[in-house]
Amino acid sequence: MTTIKIGIVGAGSAGLFAANELGKAGVETVDISIFEQGPKIENRHCPIKEEELACALCDPCRIMSGVGGAGCFSSGILNLNKNIGGNLGELCENANLNADKIIQQIDEFFVQNGAPNKIFDPLEKEKKEKLKELRRRCASVDIRFVPVKQRLLGSQKTADIIRSIQKFLESNYSIEIIPNTKVTTFDEQGNLYFDGEKKENFDYLLIAPGRWGMIWLAEQCDKLDIKTFYEPLDIGVRVEVPAIIMEQVCHIQRDPKFHIITHTYDDFVRTFCVNHKGYVVKETYSEKIAGVNGHQLTTEGKSENSNFAFLIRQQLTSPLEDTTEYGRSIAKQTSILGGYKPLIQTLGDLRRGHRSRKSLIERNPVQPTLKDATPGDIAMAYPYRFVKDIIEGLEILDKVIPGVNNNSTLIYAPEFKRSAKRIDTNSFLESKKIKNLFFAGDGAGMSRGIIGAAVTGIIAAHGIINKIKNEQS
C-alpha cells in the first residue's frame, strides 16, 4: 500500500493537536512531518525570572516561533469555553463535531502531559453568590461579564508541558518534527519549498504558521489567488495595578472577561490576558516594534501587581481595509517614540495630557514590573479615538473593580493583537480553491489563543482523515 504523506507547517497549538488527531486515528501507511521555523522546545530559551523578565534580550524568533508556538512563553491560560478564542462552536458544528467535547479532549491531553490539575471555574458552588454579585454590578453599568472555566499552565510550567507533548507525538506515532526549517512557499501540487531550491511533495498539506507567520501566509495566499478576508484589529494598552485591587474578581475567575461599549464612539473594549500577581514583559518583533505582553509565572503568582490587556476592537472598511498594516503602523510609531522600547505612562498623566517622566514613575505608588520601558506620552502615538476609548473604558470598569481608574495606574503601549487575514475554506478548513490544502490556527485567521488554535487543528485533521478513508474505501 502506498504511503500517504502529510506535511504540517507550524508546530504551535494547531499543528501539534492536528498531528495528535491524525496519529491516533490509526490510518495505516501515513507519514506525518511537522516543519517548524524555530527550534525544538529544549532549545527555546527565555530568561523569565522573577527579578528579571527580560524577553527583550531574546531572539524574537525564538520567543514567537519554535515548537509550542507563541503560546509557549505566555501565561498559558486555557479558556475552556467555545465562545472564547474564535467562533469555535460554529466551526465545530459546520464540521459535524461537538465543540464542548473537543475542548474537553484538548484539556485532558494537556493534563496528561503535566498541566496543573487545578481548574478555575466561576460556576463552582462556593463562588455562586460572589459571581451573582459580580454580574449584578456589571449589569448595573452596562458591562458584560463572560464566565469562563479556565486552566492556568503558568509561564514556568508551559515549556515542560509542550516538551511532554512533543515527546508523546514522536514516540507514540513516529511523527517527525523538523525544527529550524523555514518553509518559503507552497504550491497547488502539494509541494513545500524551503530555503534555496529544496522542495518536498505531500499528498496533504496543513498550513498553521501561527501569529509569527500570519503576514507570510497572507502573501502566499495572494500569490496562489486564494481568497482572504481582513479581520478586526485588537489594539490598546496593558494596564498594571496593585494585585489587591484585582484580588476579589480574580478569585471568582482567574482571567476575567469584561466587555465594554464606550460612550463617545460606541466602540467595543475588552479585558484580555489578566495576569494576577504577574509581570508585564516586552516582546520585540523583527520590524523594530517593541510591544508588551503579560506573564504569570505560576498558578499562585509571585508579584505584588496584576496586569491585563485593555483592547479596542476596530474594523476597517474600504478603501483602507488592511487592519494588519494599520495596527503595525501604530505600534511602530509608538516604538519609535519609546526609542524602540514600550512606552509607559501613568493614567493620571494620560488624562491630563502630560508626558510621564522617569522621576514621576520612580515615586509612583504603583511600581512597574517591566523596567525596560520608556516614560512618555501614549497620546503622541495613538489616535485620539483610541485614547478616548481607553480613558472611558477604564472609568466604566472602575465601577466594577474600584481602583483600576486611579491616577497611579500604569499603562504600557503598544499592546496589540494583529488579526490574521481569514482564509476562504470549507467546513473542514480545506481551501475552496486548492484541494488537499488545509489551514488552521491564529495565523490563518481561524482562531485566537491556545485552545482555539487546537480546535481548528483538530477540525482540519478530521477533514484529512475523512478524505484518506474515502479514497481508501
Secondary structure, 3 states (H helix, E strand, C coil): CCCEEEEEECCCHHHHHHHHHHHHCCCCCEEEEEECCCCCHHHCCCCECCCCECHHHCCHHHHHCCCCHHHHHCCCEEECCCCCCCCHHHHHHHCCCCHHHHHHHHHHHHHHCCCCCCCECCCCHHHHHHHHHHHHHHHHCCCEEECCCEEECCHHHHHHHHHHHHHHHHHHHCCEEECCCCEEEECCCCEEEECCCCEEECCEEEECCCHHHHHHHHHHHHHCCCCEECCCEEEEEEEEEEHHHHHHHHHHCCCCEEEEECCCCCCEEEEEEEECCCEEEEEEECCCEEEEEEECCCCCCCCCEEEEEEEEEECCCCCCCCHHHHHHHHHHHHHHHCCCCCEEEEHHHHHHCCCCCHHHHHHCCCCCCCCCCEECCHHHCCCHHHHHHHHHHHHHHCCCCCCCCCCCCEEEEEEEECCCCEECECCCCEECCCCCEEECCHHHCCCCCHHHHHHHHHHHHHHHHHHHHHHHC
